[in-house]
Amino acid sequence: MKSIVADETMLREPVERGVRLVAISLLDDARQAGDKLTNLANELRDGVTAADDALHDFRVAVRRVRSWVRAFKPWLQDDMSRKRRRRLSGIAEATRAARDAAVHLEWLRKERPELTARQRVGQTWLSERLVAQRTEGADAAFEAAADFATMVPKLTRRLEFYRAAVSQPERAERFGAIFAERLLKESEELRERLAAVHRFTDVKEAHRARIGTKNLRYVAEPLAKLVGDGDAIIETLKTLQDSLGDLHDVHIFADELVAATEKAAGSRARRVSEVVLADDEAEGEAEGDRDSADDRVRRARARDPGPGLLGLARLLHERGTHAFAEIERDWLNDAGAAFFERVRDLAAEIAYRASRGTEIEHKYLLRQLPAAAADAPSVEIGQGYVPGEKLIERIRCVRFADGKEKWFRTVKAGSGVERIELEEEANADLARAMWRLTEGRRLRKRRYSIRESDDLVWEVDEFLDRPLVLAEIELPTADTKFELPQWLQDVLDREVTDDPEYTNARLAQSHVDAPTAKETGDSRPPRSLADR
C-alpha cells in the first residue's frame, strides 16, 4: 500500500479533515480491489491463483477501512454509524470461507510430496471437499463485493463534509497529534494481547493478537513513508502478522480436519458394511469367488482417507509449533519491547511535526518530573539561539531513541501567552553550520508529550543540563479555557508564562552554577553531535 499522507503539512490539518481524507482514499482502494475481484468471478470458482490473490487483496482493503474507522471512531461515528460498521463487518465475513478454503488448498498442494501414496488418498479426498467449499464461498464473496460497491459512493459523499461551528474557536486537535495518540493506543493494545499468549493452544488469545497486529499496521500505513522508521515498522508488523496468520490457519484447519475425519469415519463405516454384506452373500461360493471378496476389502482400504488425514494432522501440528516458536522467540515475554519503543518514537516524531504554526501557550515551573511522564512518548532536544534583537532564531536538533536526528529552524517574535512562531525542517549540513553561531546560547532537554484529553496535549521539558522541569500547553486561542490536571498540580510550583527568565532563549544564555548529575559542562545538542 502506498503512503496516503505524503506531505507533513497534512499533519497540521484539523483532525476531522485528516481522518476523512485517509478514509476516502482507503475506500477507493477497496472499491478498486472489489472491481478486480468481480472481473475474476469464473477464475475464482476454478481456483486460478490470480483470482485467489484478488480475493485476498479485497479482504485486506476492507480490513484497512475497518481498522481506520475503529481507531478514529470519535471523529467518524456520525458518518460511520453502527449499522454501516456492521455492514462492513458482514462484507468481510462473507469472503472468509472462500479465502480460508483457498489457503488450505494451497497448503495441501505444498505438503503432498511429504505424504505416502496411501496418505495421498486422504489429501485428495480433503482437497475435493475444500474445492466444493471454495466454489460455494466464491458466490458469497462476489455478493459481498457487489454490496461494497453500492456502499462506497454514498459513504464517500458523507465523508466529504463535516460540520464546524463558526461561532466557536477552532478546536485544538490536529490530525498528526491525534494520529500519534491513536498509534500509541493501538501499540499498547497489541502489547497487552501478546502478553496474554503463553502456549500453542491459546487459540482465542493468539487470534486477538493477530487482529491487534493488523489494526496497528493498518493505522500506521497511511503515514509510513512520512517518517524515517515508518517503513521498517510496517515490515516488522508484516512479519509478525505472517507468523500469527500461520498459527491462525493451523487452528482453523485443525477444526476442518476434525470435521473431515468425522465425515470420513462415516464413509468408512459404509464401506465396511458393504464388504460384510458382500461376504455374507458370497457364502457357499467357489474359492475363486472368495478371492474377489478379499479384493473388495483391499479396494475399500485403498479408498480410506483416514491415514492421509492423520498424516496431515501431524504436518499441521509441526507447522503450528514452528510458527509459535518464532512468535515466542521474537515477541512473547516482552521480547518485542524494543519494537514498541520504536513505535513510541514514531508517534513522538509525528506529534512533534504536527505542532507547528502560531504558538499560544501557558508555561509552568514544576518541582520535579511528574509521574505521568513515565508512560509518555519522549524525544531528546538540543537547541541553540542565533544572536538577534527583535527576532529570535532557533536551531533545534531532535534526537530519537534509535539515534536518528531531525534538524529544524524556527523564528519567533513576541512574548506572553500568544507569540508568532514559524518553523521548517532544515538541511542537516546547513543546520550544523549555523549551530556554531549559537555557542554560549544552548540548552538540552527531554520532552514528554502527555495527552490529557482529546483536545489538549501537555509538553513537559526535563532539562538535562540543569535541575529544571517546565510544563507547557499549546492552545487554539488565547482565551481557551482549561484546567490543570491533578498530576501537574501535585508537582506545581507556579505559572511562569509571563516571566522572561523562563523563556528558552533566556535559559540558553544563563550560566549554570550547579549542573545536575546527568550532565555536566556546557549545554549541548544530542551526544552524537557534541563534537561537530
C-alpha positions in Angstrom: 0.0 0.0 0.0 1.3 3.4 -0.9 1.6 6.1 1.8 -1.5 8.3 1.7 -0.1 11.2 3.6 2.9 12.2 1.6 3.3 15.8 2.9 3.7 16.6 6.6 1.6 19.7 6.2 -1.4 17.4 6.4 -0.4 16.6 10.0 -1.4 20.1 10.9 -4.9 19.9 9.3 -7.9 19.6 11.6 -8.3 16.1 12.7 -11.8 15.9 11.2 -10.4 16.7 7.8 -7.4 14.5 8.0 -9.1 11.3 9.1 -11.7 11.8 6.4 -9.2 12.2 3.6 -7.5 9.0 4.6 -10.8 7.2 5.0 -11.9 8.3 1.5 -8.6 7.1 0.0 -8.9 3.7 1.7 -12.5 3.3 0.5 -11.4 4.0 -3.1 -8.6 1.4 -2.8 -11.1 -1.2 -1.5 -13.5 -0.3 -4.3 -10.8 -0.9 -6.9 -9.9 -4.2 -5.3 -13.6 -5.3 -5.3 -13.9 -4.4 -9.0 -10.9 -6.6 -9.8 -12.4 -9.5 -7.8 -15.7 -9.2 -9.6 -13.9 -9.3 -13.0 -12.3 -12.7 -12.0 -15.5 -14.4 -10.9 -15.1 -17.6 -13.1 -11.4 -17.8 -12.3 -12.1 -17.8 -8.5 -14.5 -20.7 -8.9 -11.9 -22.5 -10.9 -9.1 -21.9 -8.3 -6.9 -19.6 -10.5 -4.1 -18.1 -8.5 -4.7 -14.6 -9.7 -8.3 -14.8 -8.5 -7.3 -16.1 -5.1 -4.9 -13.1 -4.9 -7.6 -10.7 -5.9 -9.9 -12.1 -3.1 -7.0 -11.6 -0.6 -6.4 -8.0 -1.7 -10.1 -7.2 -1.4 -10.2 -8.7 2.1 -7.1 -6.7 3.2 -8.5 -3.5 1.7 -11.8 -3.8 3.6 -9.8 -4.6 6.8 -7.8 -1.4 6.3 -11.1 0.6 6.2 -12.4 -1.1 9.2 -9.2 -0.6 11.2 -9.1 3.1 10.4 -12.8 3.6 11.2 -12.3 1.8 14.5 -9.2 3.8 15.5 -10.8 7.2 14.7 -14.4 6.3 15.7 -14.9 9.6 17.7 -14.4 11.7 14.6 -16.2 9.4 12.1 -19.1 7.9 14.0 -21.6 10.5 12.7 -20.9 9.2 9.2 -19.9 5.6 10.0 -22.9 4.6 12.1 -23.0 1.3 13.9 -25.2 -0.1 11.1 -22.6 0.8 8.5 -19.8 -0.7 10.6 -21.8 -3.9 10.9 -22.4 -3.9 7.2 -18.6 -3.7 6.6 -18.1 -6.5 9.1 -20.6 -8.6 7.2 -18.9 -8.0 3.9 -15.6 -9.1 5.4 -17.2 -12.2 6.9 -18.8 -13.2 3.6 -15.4 -13.5 1.9 -13.9 -15.6 4.7 -15.0 -19.1 3.6 -13.6 -18.8 0.1 -10.3 -17.4 1.3 -9.8 -20.0 4.0 -10.5 -22.8 1.5 -8.0 -21.3 -0.9 -5.3 -21.0 1.8 -5.9 -24.6 2.9 -5.8 -25.9 -0.6 -2.5 -24.2 -1.3 -1.0 -25.8 1.9 -2.3 -29.2 0.9 -0.7 -28.9 -2.5 2.7 -28.0 -1.0 2.5 -30.8 1.6 1.6 -33.5 -0.9 5.2 -34.6 -1.5 5.6 -35.3 2.2 2.8 -37.9 2.2 3.0 -41.6 1.3 0.9 -43.0 -1.6 -1.7 -44.3 0.8 -1.8 -41.0 2.7 -2.3 -39.0 -0.6 -5.7 -40.7 -0.8 -6.8 -38.6 2.2 -5.1 -35.5 0.8 -7.1 -35.9 -2.5 -10.3 -36.6 -0.6 -9.9 -33.5 1.6 -8.9 -31.3 -1.4 -12.1 -32.2 -3.2 -14.1 -31.3 -0.1 -12.3 -27.9 0.1 -12.8 -27.2 -3.6 -16.5 -27.5 -3.0 -16.3 -25.1 -0.1 -14.3 -22.6 -2.2 -16.9 -22.8 -5.0 -19.8 -22.2 -2.6 -17.8 -19.4 -0.8 -17.0 -17.7 -4.1 -20.6 -16.8 -4.7 -20.9 -15.2 -1.3 -17.6 -13.3 -1.9 -19.0 -11.9 -5.2 -22.2 -10.8 -3.5 -20.1 -9.1 -0.8 -18.0 -7.2 -3.4 -21.2 -6.1 -5.1 -22.7 -4.9 -1.8 -19.5 -2.9 -1.1 -19.6 -1.3 -4.5 -23.0 0.1 -3.7 -21.9 1.3 -0.3 -18.8 3.3 -1.4 -20.4 6.2 -3.3 -22.9 7.1 -0.5 -20.3 6.7 2.2 -17.7 8.8 0.3 -20.3 11.6 -0.1 -20.9 11.6 3.6 -17.2 11.7 4.4 -16.5 14.6 2.1 -18.2 17.1 4.5 -18.1 17.7 8.3 -19.7 20.4 10.5 -17.8 23.0 12.5 -19.4 25.9 14.4 -18.1 29.3 13.2 -19.2 30.9 16.5 -16.7 28.8 18.4 -12.9 28.9 18.4 -11.2 26.3 16.2 -10.6 23.0 18.1 -7.0 22.3 19.2 -6.9 18.8 17.6 -4.5 18.5 14.8 -4.6 15.4 12.7 -0.9 14.5 13.4 -1.3 14.9 17.2 -4.4 12.7 17.3 -2.8 10.1 14.9 0.2 9.8 17.2 -2.1 9.3 20.2 -4.1 6.6 18.4 -0.9 4.9 17.2 0.2 4.6 20.8 -3.2 3.2 21.8 -3.1 0.5 19.1 0.5 -0.3 20.1 -0.3 -0.7 23.7 -3.3 -2.8 22.9 -1.2 -5.2 20.8 1.4 -5.4 23.5 -1.3 -6.4 26.0 -2.7 -9.0 23.7 0.7 -10.6 23.0 1.2 -10.8 26.8 -1.9 -13.0 27.0 -0.4 -15.6 24.7 1.5 -18.3 26.6 1.3 -21.5 24.6 0.5 -23.0 21.3 -3.0 -23.9 22.3 -4.0 -20.3 23.3 -6.3 -20.1 20.3 -8.5 -17.2 21.3 -5.6 -15.1 22.7 -3.5 -15.7 19.6 -6.3 -14.7 17.3 -6.8 -11.4 19.3 -3.1 -10.7 19.0 -3.3 -11.3 15.2 -6.2 -8.8 14.9 -4.3 -6.3 17.1 -1.3 -6.6 14.7 -3.5 -5.8 11.8 -5.0 -2.9 13.5 -1.7 -1.3 14.4 -0.3 -2.0 10.9 -3.3 -0.6 9.0 -3.5 2.5 11.2 0.3 3.2 10.7 0.4 2.5 6.9 -1.1 5.8 5.6 1.8 7.8 7.2 4.5 5.1 6.9 6.8 6.9 4.4 6.5 10.3 6.2 8.8 9.3 9.0 12.2 7.6 8.7 11.5 4.4 10.6 7.9 4.1 9.4 8.6 1.6 6.6 10.7 -0.6 8.8 8.0 -0.7 11.4 5.5 -1.8 8.8 7.8 -4.6 7.6 8.2 -5.8 11.2 4.4 -5.9 11.7 4.0 -7.8 8.4 6.4 -10.5 9.7 4.5 -10.8 12.9 1.2 -10.9 11.1 2.5 -13.7 8.9 3.6 -15.8 11.9 0.3 -15.2 13.7 -1.5 -15.9 10.5 0.2 -19.2 10.1 -0.8 -20.1 13.7 -4.4 -19.0 13.0 -4.5 -21.1 9.8 -3.4 -24.1 11.8 -6.1 -23.5 14.4 -8.8 -23.1 11.7 -7.6 -26.0 9.6 -7.5 -28.2 12.7 -11.2 -27.7 13.1 -11.6 -28.6 9.4 -9.6 -31.8 9.9 -11.7 -32.8 12.8 -14.9 -32.3 10.8 -13.4 -34.1 7.8 -12.3 -37.0 9.9 -15.8 -37.5 11.3 -17.2 -37.5 7.8 -14.5 -39.9 6.7 -15.4 -42.2 9.5 -19.0 -42.4 8.4 -17.8 -43.2 4.8 -15.5 -45.9 6.2 -18.4 -47.5 8.1 -20.5 -47.7 5.0 -17.7 -49.3 3.0 -17.1 -51.9 5.8 -20.9 -52.6 5.8 -20.8 -53.1 2.1 -17.8 -55.5 2.3 -19.5 -57.5 5.2 -22.8 -57.8 3.3 -21.0 -58.8 0.1 -19.1 -61.6 2.0 -22.4 -62.9 3.6 -24.0 -63.2 0.1 -20.8 -65.0 -1.2 -21.1 -67.7 1.4 -21.1 -71.1 -0.3 -19.4 -69.7 -3.5 -16.4 -71.2 -5.1 -12.9 -70.5 -3.7 -12.1 -68.3 -6.7 -15.1 -66.2 -5.9 -13.9 -65.8 -2.3 -10.7 -64.1 -3.7 -12.9 -61.4 -5.2 -14.3 -60.6 -1.8 -10.7 -60.1 -0.5 -10.1 -57.7 -3.3 -13.2 -55.7 -2.2 -11.6 -55.4 1.2 -8.3 -54.2 -0.3 -10.1 -51.7 -2.5 -12.1 -50.3 0.4 -8.9 -49.9 2.4 -7.2 -48.1 -0.5 -10.1 -45.6 -0.6 -9.9 -44.9 3.1 -8.8 -41.2 3.7 -8.1 -41.8 7.4 -4.3 -42.5 7.2 -3.9 -39.4 5.0 -5.9 -37.2 7.4 -3.7 -38.4 10.3 -0.6 -37.7 8.3 -1.9 -34.2 7.5 -2.7 -33.6 11.2 1.0 -34.4 12.0 2.3 -32.0 9.4 -0.2 -29.3 10.6 1.0 -29.7 14.2 4.6 -29.3 13.0 3.6 -26.1 11.2 1.8 -24.7 14.2 4.7 -25.4 16.7 7.2 -23.8 14.3 5.0 -20.7 13.9 4.5 -20.4 17.7 8.3 -20.9 18.3 9.0 -17.9 16.1 6.4 -15.8 17.9 7.6 -16.8 21.3 11.3 -16.1 20.4 10.6 -12.6 18.9 7.6 -11.3 20.8 6.5 -13.1 23.9 7.7 -12.5 27.5 8.3 -8.8 26.4 10.8 -9.9 23.7 9.2 -7.2 21.5 9.9 -4.3 23.9 12.4 -2.7 21.5 9.9 -2.7 18.7 7.3 -0.9 20.9 9.9 1.7 21.8 10.3 2.3 18.1 6.6 2.9 17.8 6.7 5.3 20.6 9.5 7.2 18.9 7.5 7.3 15.7 4.5 8.7 17.5 6.6 11.3 19.2 8.1 12.5 15.9 4.7 12.7 14.3 3.3 14.6 17.2 6.3 17.0 17.1 5.9 17.7 13.4 2.2 18.4 13.9 3.0 21.1 16.5 3.9 24.0 14.1 2.5 27.5 13.4 1.3 30.3 15.8 2.3 29.4 19.3 -0.3 30.1 22.1 0.8 28.6 25.3 0.9 28.7 29.1 4.1 27.6 30.9 4.5 26.3 34.4 7.5 25.7 36.7 7.4 22.2 38.3 9.2 21.0 41.4 10.1 17.6 39.8 9.2 15.4 36.8 5.6 14.3 37.2 4.7 10.6 37.4 2.5 10.9 34.2 5.7 11.4 32.2 6.7 7.7 32.8 4.4 6.4 30.1 4.5 9.3 27.7 6.4 9.3 24.4 9.5 11.5 24.5 12.3 12.9 22.4 15.7 14.5 23.3 16.2 18.0 22.1 19.3 20.1 21.7 18.7 23.7 20.7 20.7 26.9 20.3 19.9 30.5 19.5 21.4 32.8 16.9 22.2 36.3 18.2 19.4 38.8 17.4 17.3 41.7 18.8 13.7 41.6 17.8 13.6 38.2 16.1 14.7 35.1 17.8 16.1 32.4 15.5 16.4 28.9 17.0 18.3 25.9 15.6 17.0 22.7 17.0 18.0 19.1 16.8 15.5 16.4 17.8 17.0 13.0 18.6 15.1 9.8 18.8 15.8 6.6 20.7 17.2 4.8 17.6 19.8 7.6 17.2 18.1 9.3 14.2 18.0 13.1 14.2 16.0 15.8 12.6 17.1 19.5 12.4 14.7 22.5 12.4 15.0 26.3 12.0 12.5 28.4 13.9 11.8 32.1 14.0 9.8 33.6 17.0 8.6 37.0 17.8 6.5 38.4 20.7 6.1 37.3 24.3 3.5 36.2 26.8 0.6 33.8 26.0 0.5 34.4 22.3 3.5 34.6 20.0 4.4 34.2 16.4 6.3 31.0 15.5 7.5 30.0 12.0 9.3 26.7 11.7 10.7 24.4 8.9 12.8 21.3 8.7 16.4 22.2 7.9 19.1 20.6 5.9 21.4 18.8 8.3 24.7 20.3 6.9 23.3 23.8 6.9 21.9 23.4 10.4 25.2 22.2 11.8 27.0 25.1 10.2 24.5 27.5 11.8 24.9 25.6 15.1 28.4 27.1 15.5 26.7 30.6 15.7 24.8 29.5 18.8 27.8 28.9 21.1 27.0 30.2 24.5 23.3 30.1 23.8 22.4 26.5 24.0 20.4 24.1 26.2 19.5 20.4 26.2 16.3 18.7 27.4 14.0 15.7 27.1 10.4 16.5 26.1 7.5 14.3 27.1 4.1 14.6 25.4 1.2 13.9 27.7 -2.3 13.9 26.3 -4.8 15.0 29.0 -7.9 14.9 26.7 -8.8 14.7 23.1 -8.4 18.5 22.9 -5.2 19.3 24.7 -1.6 18.0 25.0 0.8 18.9 27.7 4.6 19.0 26.9 6.9 18.5 29.9 10.5 19.5 29.5 13.1 17.8 31.7 16.3 19.9 31.3 19.4 17.7 31.1 21.9 20.5 31.8 20.4 21.9 35.0 17.9 20.9 37.7 14.8 22.3 36.0 11.4 21.0 34.9 8.9 23.1 32.9 5.4 22.2 31.6 3.6 24.0 28.8 0.3 23.6 27.0 -0.5 25.0 23.5 -4.0 26.4 23.0 -6.1 27.0 19.9 -6.8 30.6 21.1 -5.5 32.8 23.8 -8.8 32.7 25.7 -9.4 29.0 25.6 -10.5 27.6 29.0 -8.6 24.7 30.5 -7.9 23.1 33.9 -4.6 22.0 35.4 -4.6 18.1 35.6 -4.1 16.6 39.0 -0.8 15.0 38.1 0.6 18.6 37.3 -0.9 20.1 40.4 0.9 17.6 42.5 4.3 18.9 41.4 3.4 22.5 40.5 5.5 25.4 41.8 3.9 28.4 39.9 3.0 29.7 36.4 5.8 31.4 34.5 4.2 32.2 31.2 5.0 35.9 31.5 8.3 35.5 33.3 11.1 36.2 30.7 13.6 34.3 32.9 11.9 31.1 31.8 11.9 31.6 28.1 14.1 29.0 26.3 16.1 31.8 24.7 16.9 33.3 28.1 17.6 30.0 29.7 20.0 29.2 26.9 22.1 32.3 27.8 22.0 31.8 31.5 25.1 30.4 33.4 24.6 27.1 35.1 26.3 27.1 38.5 25.1 23.7 39.7 24.5 21.3 36.8 22.7 18.1 37.5 24.5 14.7 37.8 23.0 13.7 34.5 25.1 16.1 32.5 28.0 18.5 33.2 29.6 21.2 31.2 28.0 23.5 28.6 24.6 22.6 27.2 25.0 20.6 24.0 22.9 19.1 21.3 22.4 15.3 21.4 25.6 13.4 22.2 26.2 12.3 18.6 26.5 16.0 17.6 28.5 17.2 20.6 31.8 17.4 18.7 30.6 18.7 15.4 
